[in-house]
Amino acid sequence: MAQGYFVTGTDTGIGKTWTSLILMQYFQQKGKTVIGMKPIAAGCEMLGGQLKNEDALQLQEQSSIEIAYDLINPYAFSQPVSPHIAAKKAGQKVDIMQIQQVYLQLEALADVVVVEGVGGWMVPLNDKQDVSHLAELLNLPIIVVVGMRLGCINQARLTFAAIRQLGLRCEGWVASCVEENMQELDANIKTLEAVVGMPLLAIFPYEEKINLNNHKKISNKTLQP
């Protein structure tokens, strides 16, 4: 059985893809074969006659083996809106059981599968289920990406509280600097370290584009190859 991780975040646009790619690279450097998966993507463009998402394409490219796009991103929607709305507009419904089946296919192909969630922890996927239900179904260790900006302490505490309420395993969190000059950044990180009760795995500095060759590292204190 492959090792897997579910990457979620305190909001949208705060570095989940960045974290997923660096996590993939971390395990690849340990000699593992790794596949990245983005089950649901809203905000896709038509490429080669198929809706594709930029983040999912990056996960596909970083994967250790060649994987069909449909397996990397089973649900692709054109509108950059909440998944449940995007799905309705497209005449579809997100089925998390179908996502689980695709995940199991990927699990059989690699040592590690990194699954990137969509939006935040409780973003609706359909009329009755949200991201937390998908994470609970996959039952993977969770990594939380905290977008470092004003309000992040409240958002992070709410996210961790919701994860604990479900009894899911959380490996730790990443501080993702989404603002170039956040006031009192260090003080906010220290506060979060004190209140969330989970290991800080990495601090990713502000950058306009993802660069895996930079100095960002994932801590190996809790993540085992």
JOURSUL-V430441 format. One record per pair of residues at least 12 apart in sequence whose C-alpha atoms are under 6 Angstrom apart, sorted by the first residue. I is the first residue (numbers start at 1). J is the second residue. Records with the same first field share a line. If there is no record, write none. Layout:
I=J / J
This chain:
2=107 / 111 / 112
3=112
4=112 / 113 / 114 / 140
5=114 / 140 / 141 / 142
6=115 / 116 / 140 / 142
7=116 / 117 / 142 / 143
8=117 / 144
9=120 / 144 / 145 / 146
10=120 / 146 / 155 / 156
11=119 / 120
12=119 / 120
14=147
32=111
33=64 / 110 / 111
34=63 / 64 / 110 / 111 / 112 / 113
35=63 / 113
36=59 / 63 / 113 / 114
37=72 / 115
38=56 / 72 / 73 / 115 / 116
39=73 / 74
40=75
41=76
42=77 / 78 / 79 / 80
43=78 / 79 / 80
44=77 / 78
83=125
84=124 / 125 / 126
96=134
141=169 / 170 / 171
142=170 / 171
143=171 / 172 / 173
144=173
145=173 / 174
146=174 / 175 / 176
147=176 / 178
148=176 / 177 / 178
172=198 / 199 / 200
173=200 / 201
174=200 / 201 / 202 / 203
175=203
176=204
177=204 / 205 / 206
178=206
180=206
201=218 / 219
202=218
